[in-house]
Amino acid sequence: MEFIEVKEEHYPVILQIAHKTWPVAFKDILSTQQINYMLEMMYSIKSIKNQIYNLHHKYVLVKDKKHGFLGYISYEVDYKPLVTKIHKIYVLPEAQGRGIGKILIEKAEFFAGEKGNITLSLNVNRFNKAIQFYERMGFRICGSEDIDIGNGFLMEDYIMNKDFM
Ligand SMILES: CC(C)(COP(=O)(O)OP(=O)(O)OC[C@H]1O[C@@H](n2cnc3c(N)ncnc32)[C@H](O)[C@@H]1OP(=O)(O)O)[C@@H](O)C(=O)NCCC(=O)NCCS
């Protein structure tokens, strides 16, 4: 397994993985209209560039020799004092359940710790089964929030934190 810090040449790979993973992950949770709206908002080349250069998100891609690129994580160190926020974590449907998500969280934790942060934080849809994955990784629900993302759509999220130090 190889981990690659994302450069501009990789942006299309991120878009591809997102477009393959989202419709499966959110089919029972969000309408097709909301999935398409959110994909358009978060996963254009322009938006990824903005996240990386202006919002200081770091993206790491995971790749294996046989299957190519399988997933990614994005995180932001010092989102708040001592807190790293995981903004995105997606593994291709056919590669889920093989320990890749766990390694991606461990990577974010390592880089967060290296910069002196002590907590990982993330938002997850309140109906997403990824909640159980996060709990397995040591996160706990510590709040919930509804975020208006325009066009009449809401993100209905839990906030989950993990203090790893
Ligand atoms: C959520 C996601 C990133 C997890 O990655 P993954 O590679 O499938 O998970 P892993 O194989 O690393 O699982 C790690 C551990 O969590 C457990 N786990 C994973 N998904 C689980 C679930 N739905 N319910 C209960 N446990 C789960 C695994 O059994 C494993 O436990 P173990 O350490 O005892 O073996 C991945 O499934 C995914 O991309 N899902 C769709 C997109 C999504 O919802 N992303 C999150 C948006 S907030």
The ligand as an SDF file (V2000), in Angstrom:
LIG
                    3D

 48 50  0  0  0  0  0  0  0  0999 V2000
  -16.2750    4.7020    6.2820 C   0  0  0  0  0  0  0  0  0  0  0  0
  -15.0620    4.1670    5.5170 C   0  0  0  0  0  0  0  0  0  0  0  0
  -14.0820    5.2990    5.2420 C   0  0  0  0  0  0  0  0  0  0  0  0
  -14.3760    3.0960    6.3760 C   0  0  0  0  0  0  0  0  0  0  0  0
  -13.2640    2.5760    5.6890 O   0  0  0  0  0  0  0  0  0  0  0  0
  -13.0870    0.9890    5.5010 P   0  0  0  0  0  0  0  0  0  0  0  0
  -11.7980    0.7770    4.7820 O   0  0  0  0  0  0  0  0  0  0  0  0
  -14.3050    0.4300    4.8930 O   0  0  0  0  0  0  0  0  0  0  0  0
  -13.0060    0.5070    7.0290 O   0  0  0  0  0  0  0  0  0  0  0  0
  -11.9290   -0.5070    7.6620 P   0  0  0  0  0  0  0  0  0  0  0  0
  -11.9310   -1.7620    6.8800 O   0  0  0  0  0  0  0  0  0  0  0  0
  -10.6180    0.2020    7.8340 O   0  0  0  0  0  0  0  0  0  0  0  0
  -12.5710   -0.7550    9.0970 O   0  0  0  0  0  0  0  0  0  0  0  0
  -11.8780   -0.5220   10.3130 C   0  0  0  0  0  0  0  0  0  0  0  0
  -12.6760   -1.1090   11.4600 C   0  0  0  0  0  0  0  0  0  0  0  0
  -13.9720   -0.5020   11.5200 O   0  0  0  0  0  0  0  0  0  0  0  0
  -14.9790   -1.5090   11.4250 C   0  0  0  0  0  0  0  0  0  0  0  0
  -16.0830   -1.0020   10.5830 N   0  0  0  0  0  0  0  0  0  0  0  0
  -15.9860   -0.4640    9.3520 C   0  0  0  0  0  0  0  0  0  0  0  0
  -17.2100   -0.1240    8.8990 N   0  0  0  0  0  0  0  0  0  0  0  0
  -18.0960   -0.4850    9.8780 C   0  0  0  0  0  0  0  0  0  0  0  0
  -19.4940   -0.4210   10.0320 C   0  0  0  0  0  0  0  0  0  0  0  0
  -20.2560    0.0990    9.0770 N   0  0  0  0  0  0  0  0  0  0  0  0
  -20.0500   -0.8930   11.1700 N   0  0  0  0  0  0  0  0  0  0  0  0
  -19.3010   -1.4130   12.1630 C   0  0  0  0  0  0  0  0  0  0  0  0
  -17.9400   -1.5100   12.0750 N   0  0  0  0  0  0  0  0  0  0  0  0
  -17.3540   -1.0390   10.9540 C   0  0  0  0  0  0  0  0  0  0  0  0
  -14.3200   -2.6850   10.7290 C   0  0  0  0  0  0  0  0  0  0  0  0
  -14.9730   -3.8860   11.0530 O   0  0  0  0  0  0  0  0  0  0  0  0
  -12.9200   -2.6120   11.2870 C   0  0  0  0  0  0  0  0  0  0  0  0
  -12.9010   -3.1830   12.5760 O   0  0  0  0  0  0  0  0  0  0  0  0
  -11.6360   -4.0290   13.1070 P   0  0  0  0  0  0  0  0  0  0  0  0
  -10.5560   -3.0080   13.3640 O   0  0  0  0  0  0  0  0  0  0  0  0
  -12.1390   -4.6760   14.3290 O   0  0  0  0  0  0  0  0  0  0  0  0
  -11.2730   -4.9860   12.0280 O   0  0  0  0  0  0  0  0  0  0  0  0
  -15.4820    3.5030    4.1730 C   0  0  0  0  0  0  0  0  0  0  0  0
  -16.2990    2.3820    4.4310 O   0  0  0  0  0  0  0  0  0  0  0  0
  -16.1990    4.4370    3.2230 C   0  0  0  0  0  0  0  0  0  0  0  0
  -15.5660    5.0970    2.4000 O   0  0  0  0  0  0  0  0  0  0  0  0
  -17.5550    4.4770    3.2940 N   0  0  0  0  0  0  0  0  0  0  0  0
  -18.3600    5.2560    2.3890 C   0  0  0  0  0  0  0  0  0  0  0  0
  -18.0830    6.7290    2.4520 C   0  0  0  0  0  0  0  0  0  0  0  0
  -18.3670    7.3460    3.7910 C   0  0  0  0  0  0  0  0  0  0  0  0
  -19.4070    7.1700    4.3870 O   0  0  0  0  0  0  0  0  0  0  0  0
  -17.3570    8.1230    4.2560 N   0  0  0  0  0  0  0  0  0  0  0  0
  -17.4510    8.8480    5.5100 C   0  0  0  0  0  0  0  0  0  0  0  0
  -18.1300   10.1390    5.3000 C   0  0  0  0  0  0  0  0  0  0  0  0
  -18.2650   11.0460    6.8250 S   0  0  0  0  0  0  0  0  0  0  0  0
  1  2  1  0
  2  3  1  0
  2  4  1  0
  2 36  1  0
  4  5  1  0
  5  6  1  0
  6  7  2  0
  6  8  1  0
  6  9  1  0
  9 10  1  0
 10 11  2  0
 10 12  1  0
 10 13  1  0
 13 14  1  0
 14 15  1  0
 15 16  1  0
 15 30  1  0
 16 17  1  0
 17 18  1  0
 17 28  1  0
 18 19  1  0
 18 27  1  0
 19 20  2  0
 20 21  1  0
 21 22  1  0
 21 27  2  0
 22 23  1  0
 22 24  2  0
 24 25  1  0
 25 26  2  0
 26 27  1  0
 28 29  1  0
 28 30  1  0
 30 31  1  0
 31 32  1  0
 32 33  2  0
 32 34  1  0
 32 35  1  0
 36 37  1  0
 36 38  1  0
 38 39  2  0
 38 40  1  0
 40 41  1  0
 41 42  1  0
 42 43  1  0
 43 44  2  0
 43 45  1  0
 45 46  1  0
 46 47  1  0
 47 48  1  0
M  END
$$$$
